[in-house]
Amino acid sequence: MSAVAKILVVEDEESLSHMLNCTLVQAGYAVTSARTGIDAMQHMIREEFSVVLLDLGLPDMDGKDVITEARAISRAPFLVISARGSETEKIAALDMGANDYVAKPFDMGELLARIRVALRPACPRPQEKAGAAGLVIDFATRRAIIGNESVSLSKKEIQLLQMLADAKGAIVSHDQIIAEIWGRGTEADYMNVRVLAWQVRRKIEPDASAPRFLIAEAREGYRLKLD
């Protein structure tokens, strides 16, 4: 039996939140509701969601800021549902990390279809471990095993290694790393990526100054060599 997809609904309008909750439960989803951006962030810290439905006009913060901050703790796709229907707002939300945008009022059938589309990339399970001779990376526990030594990895460190492992040896650009780990619209830059890569090397490489696994490609990005 496949796992039930979990959806976080971030909507402060009580009647719409109730309607979304009822419709999504009837469609077979597990639903959690949040009325504010801070409430939504707390839910995402505590558990993983399959999709986040997000209103932009929240009482405590702009929904676009929720997307930016949440990218550090959640890989869930964000589907914006907002009364802000201007092209500028849509582009801004998508540039800041939203996966889709539906303007209010919307048809519930269309929203359910967009949720199904958002769930498709999440169907393949990410690999739980990756490794090479002398190194095992355990993504589930956020630890790396180097020989007989086990070290813990920070959230950003494991995100970087997961991205590179998923790329299967291909180069992941600096811009892709920044967008995935810090979020679009962030002030993070190339130097932040270099510092993060150095931190990871100090933990997983026998000699961080002569890396065997985390390889930098000049002016391009990084790749993970596990063969």
Secondary structure as the mmCIF struct_conf table of DSSP 4:
data_model
#
loop_
_struct_conf.conf_type_id
_struct_conf.id
_struct_conf.beg_label_comp_id
_struct_conf.beg_label_asym_id
_struct_conf.beg_label_seq_id
_struct_conf.end_label_comp_id
_struct_conf.end_label_asym_id
_struct_conf.end_label_seq_id
HELX_LH_PP_P HELX_LH_PP_P1 SER A 2 ALA A 5
STRN STRN1 LYS A 6 VAL A 10
HELX_RH_AL_P HELX_RH_AL_P1 GLU A 14 GLN A 26
TURN_TY1_P TURN_TY1_P1 ALA A 27 GLY A 28
STRN STRN2 ALA A 30 ALA A 34
BEND BEND1 ARG A 35 THR A 36
HELX_RH_AL_P HELX_RH_AL_P2 GLY A 37 ARG A 46
BEND BEND2 GLU A 47 GLU A 47
BEND BEND3 SER A 50 SER A 50
STRN STRN3 VAL A 51 LEU A 54
BEND BEND4 LEU A 56 LEU A 56
STRN STRN4 GLY A 57 GLY A 57
BEND BEND5 PRO A 59 MET A 61
STRN STRN5 ASP A 62 ASP A 62
HELX_RH_AL_P HELX_RH_AL_P3 GLY A 63 ALA A 70
TURN_TY1_P TURN_TY1_P2 ARG A 71 ILE A 73
STRN STRN6 PHE A 78 SER A 82
BEND BEND6 ALA A 83 ALA A 83
HELX_RH_AL_P HELX_RH_AL_P4 GLU A 87 ASP A 95
TURN_TY1_P TURN_TY1_P3 MET A 96 GLY A 97
BEND BEND7 ASN A 99 ASN A 99
STRN STRN7 ASP A 100 ALA A 103
BEND BEND8 LYS A 104 PRO A 105
HELX_RH_AL_P HELX_RH_AL_P5 MET A 108 LEU A 119
HELX_RH_3T_P HELX_RH_3T_P1 ARG A 120 ALA A 122
BEND BEND9 CYS A 123 PRO A 124
HELX_LH_PP_P HELX_LH_PP_P2 ARG A 125 GLN A 127
BEND BEND10 GLU A 128 GLU A 128
STRN STRN8 LYS A 129 ALA A 132
TURN_TY1_P TURN_TY1_P4 ALA A 133 GLY A 134
STRN STRN9 LEU A 135 ASP A 138
TURN_TY1_P TURN_TY1_P5 PHE A 139 ARG A 142
STRN STRN10 ARG A 143 ILE A 146
TURN_TY1_P TURN_TY1_P6 GLY A 147 ASN A 148
STRN STRN11 GLU A 149 SER A 152
HELX_RH_AL_P HELX_RH_AL_P6 LYS A 155 ASP A 166
TURN_TY1_P TURN_TY1_P7 ALA A 167 GLY A 169
STRN STRN12 VAL A 172 SER A 173
HELX_RH_AL_P HELX_RH_AL_P7 HIS A 174 ILE A 181
TURN_TY1_P TURN_TY1_P8 TRP A 182 TRP A 182
TURN_TY1_P TURN_TY1_P9 ARG A 184 GLY A 185
BEND BEND11 GLU A 187 GLU A 187
HELX_RH_AL_P HELX_RH_AL_P8 TYR A 190 ILE A 204
BEND BEND12 PRO A 206 ASP A 207
TURN_TY1_P TURN_TY1_P10 ALA A 208 SER A 209
BEND BEND13 ALA A 210 ALA A 210
BEND BEND14 ARG A 212 PHE A 213
STRN STRN13 LEU A 214 GLU A 217
TURN_TY1_P TURN_TY1_P11 ALA A 218 GLU A 220
STRN STRN14 GLY A 221 LEU A 224
#
